[in-house]
Amino acid sequence: MTRPPSRPSLVRDMDVRAKLVCMFTYVLCVVLLPTGAWARFGALAVLLGCTGAAARVPASFVLSRLGLLLPVIVLATASAWLSPVLGPSDAVWVPGIERMLSGHALARYGSVLAGAALSLACVASVLYTSGFESLVWGLGRLGVPRVLVALVFLSVRYLDVLTDEARRMVRARDSRGRPPRVAARARVAGAMVGSLFIRSTERAERVGHAMSARGYTGDLPLVRRSSLAAAHVAWATAFCAISVAVTWM
């Protein structure tokens, strides 16, 4: 990950707990926006953009993360487009292409897509200005169960290990030659996924035993990252108040 700039900034140097509260509030406000509230979506986007500029978050960093997740977002939000349209009393099922091209279905799909993009952009901005370990420390200080905090930390910590294992399996498959038929390729891919799952489980058990032997009790040895100042509380309060006001105006 690209390191944050060295120039001082109140928003960038703010305590990570205040950033997490702002992030959760912002995402909740985006989720609660009604369908087709484009002016409010735009207002929240401007708020996030101004905050990112104050924190000196490069637009390329946020856009690159959105670009990687955009296909997943488009497919995940397709259910909002294909689901039946709800009328004032009953569910009105409009068959075929007419339902898909109805104004309400398109507005609902666009709203879900916009909300997902804004939420991911907010998370990416907080991650850039704080770093992953600081976020884990902040989650622990905010009262998130330590089991969940440890699970998130270890999952990301050993994600590179699983990636390397998957690359070795792909190289081994390519060295043996790819099957000519799609069905045969699908069977090979399924076997690779199953094998990767078994290897990951075995690796997790070995890591768990090694951590227990070294005295791990469930608490992550994270160093204190920042201190909560009055200016941080004031800024976070203002940000959350603006987000809520835009949502309910």
N, C-alpha and C positions, 0 to 999 in steps of 0.2 A: 504494500500500500504506500502511496505517496505521502511523505511526511508533511505535516502542516507547516505553513510559513513561520519564520521566526519573529516577524513583526508583532508587537503586542496588540491584542484586541480583547475588549471586554467579553464579547460573545464567545470568541474562540477559547479564551482562558477561563471561562465560567466553570464552576464546579459541575462535575458530571452528573450529580444527583439532580441539579436544577435542569440540566439539559434533558435528562430522562423524563422528568415531569412534563416539560414542555413538549417532548416528542409524543408521549402517551396522550396528552391533552389534544394536541394537533391531530393525531391520527383518529382519535375518537370523534372530534368535531367533523372531520372529513367523512367519516363513516355515517354520521347522523344527518348529513345533508340530504334533502329530498331529491327525487329524480328531476332532472332538468333545471336545477338551480345554478345556471351557468354563471350568473353574476357573482354568487357566493363562492363558487369554485375558483373563479378568477381572482376574487379578493384574497382567498387563502393562498393561492399561488403567488400573488404579489407579496403577501406577508412572508412566505417562505423564501422568495427570491431576495427580498430586502435583508432578511436575517442571514441568508447565506452570503450575501455580499458583505455584510458587516463582519461575518466570521471569516471572510476571505476563502470561501470554499470554491475551488475552480469548477466552472460549469462543465468542463470536460470530464471531471471525475464523476459527477452525478449522471451526466448523459451516458457515459460508458456503462455504468451500472444499470441504468434503465434499458439500454440497448441489449444487454445480456439477458435481462429478465422480461423484455417486452414480449417475445413469443409465448412465454409461460403465462403472462398476464392476459394476453389476447385469448388464449385457449381457456384459461380458467374462468374468465368473465363471459365466455360465450353462453353459459347456462342462463345468464340474465337476459340474453337476447332470444334464446330458443324456448324459454319457459312460457306458459300461457299468460295472457294478459288478464289482469283482474279488473273486473268492473265494479260498479258501486255496490252490488249485492252478490252476484255470482261470478264464478270464473268463466269468462267468455273465451272460448277456444276458437280462434280464427285459423282455418286450415292453411297449410302450405306456405307459399311465398308471400301471401297477403299478410299473414301474421308476422313474418320476419321483417317485412318492409313497413310495418305500421309505425306511426310516429312515436307512440308510447314505447314500443320495443326498442327502437333505435335510441331514444332518449335514455332509457334505462341502461342499455348497454354502454352508451357513452358516459353516463354518470358513474357507473361502476369502474370503467376503465380509467376515467380521470381521477377518481378517488384512490385507486390502487397506485397510479403513477405518482400522485402527490405524497401518499404515505411512504412509498419506497424512496422518493427523493428526500423526504425528511429524515428517514433512517440513515440513508447514505451520508447526509450532511453531518448528522451527529456522530456517525462512525468516523468520518474524516477528521473532525475536530477533536475527538477524544481518544480514539484507539480502542481496540477490542478489549484489552485487559482493564482499561479504565471503566469501560461500560460494565464489565462483569463485576468489578468492585462496587460500582454504583448500584447495580441491581441488588447486591448483597446488603448494602447499607440502607436501601429502601425497604427492606423487609421481605424480599422475595425468598421463598424457601431455599435453603442452601443446597438441597438435592437438585433442584431445578437449575440453580446457578452453576453447580459443578457439572451437570449434564451438558449445559450449553458450552461451558468452557472446554471440557474435554472433547466434545464433538467437533468443535472448530479446531482445537489443538491437533487432533489426529486425523483431520480431513486430508491433509497432504499425504499421510501414510496410506490411506485408502486410495487416493489418486495414483500414487506410485504403483501400488499393487494392481490397480486396474490397467495401467499402462503396460506393465509386464505381461499381463494376460493377453492384451491386444497384440503385443509384439509376438508372443508365442502362437497366437492364432494365425497371424499373417505369415509367420515362417512355415506353417503347415499348409498354407494355401486356403483361399476362401472358397466355400461351396458355390457352385454355379447357380443354384436355384435359391429363390427367396425363402421358401419354406425351410430349406436346410440351413440357411443363414439364421433364420429365426430360432431354430432349435439350438444352434450353437450359441447364439446370444443369450437364450434362456439358461443354458447350462453355465455360461460364464457368470451370469448374475447370481445364480445359486451358489456357484463355487466362491464368488467374491463374498457373499453373505456368510458362508461357513468360515472362510478365512478371517473375515472381520470379527466374527464372534469369538473365534479362537484367540485372535490377537487381543481383543478386549479383555478376555479372561486372563491372559498372561500379564497384561498391563495392570489389571486390578490386583492380582496376586503380588506383583512387584511393588505396587504402591502400598498395599497393606503391610508387606514386610518392612517397608521403610517408615512405618508409623503413620500412614495417612488415616485420618479419622472422619473425613468428609468436609473439613474446612480448608478452603484453598488459601495458601500462603501468599495473599496479594498485599502489596504495599499500598499504603494510603496515597491517593493520587492528588488530591486537592482539598482546599478548605472552603467552606460555605461562608461567603461574605454577605453583608447586607445589600450590596449592589447587585449581587447575583440573584438574591431573593426578589428584589424589586423588578429586575428585568424579566425574570421568569414569570412573575405575577402579571406584569403588563402583557407579555406575550400570550399567556393563557387567557387573560381577560379579553384581548382582542379576538382571539380565535373563537371563544364562546360567543362573543357579541356578533361576530359575522355569521355564526351558525344559526343563532336564534333571532336575528333581526328580521 
